[in-house]
Every structure is written in structure tokens, then in C-alpha cells.
């Protein structure tokens, strides 16, 4: 009976050690998952900032396009007035 208790104790110690290893792996995995979640959140924020920046640039480009078209119209009108004086 003492041998059986001794074998039981040895087996329980081994299971305890395996449980500790498993707990350490789970903790490590949790840290990795948290790090990945943080990286994903940071990437989302950076992507959102890029989209906002692109929208601002697109608005500026549209403004420049409109201004360029307006100036071109002015120049064409000036040229046409020079070609066809009304005096």
C-alpha cells in the first residue's frame, strides 16, 4: 500500500508539473494574443489616419482642379477678347 501511495504521489507531482507548464503556455499565449490585438488596433488607427489624410488631399486636389479650370477660362476669355476686340 505504501508503494501505491508513493506511485500516486509521484504521478500527482508529474501531473502538477505538467499543469504548471500548461498554465505557463496559456499565459504566454494570452500575452501574444494581447500583443496581436494591440498591433491590430494600432494598424486600424494608422489606416484610419491615412484614409482621413487621403480625403484631405483629394479635397485639396479638387479645389486645385476647380481653380485651374477657372484660371484657364479667364485666360481663354482674355485671349478671345484680344483676338476679337469690340472697339
C-alpha positions, 0 to 999 in steps of 0.5 A: 500500500505504501508503494501505491501511495508513493506511485500516486504521489509521484504521478500527482507531482508529474501531473502538477508539473505538467499543469504548471507548464500548461498554465505557463503556455496559456499565459504566454499565449494570452500575452501574444494574443494581447500583443496581436490585438494591440498591433491590430488596433494600432494598424486600424488607427494608422489606416484610419489616419491615412484614409482621413489624410487621403480625403484631405488631399483629394479635397485639396486636389479638387479645389486645385482642379476647380481653380485651374479650370477657372484660371484657364477660362479667364485666360481663354476669355482674355485671349478671345477678347484680344483676338476679337476686340469690340472697339 
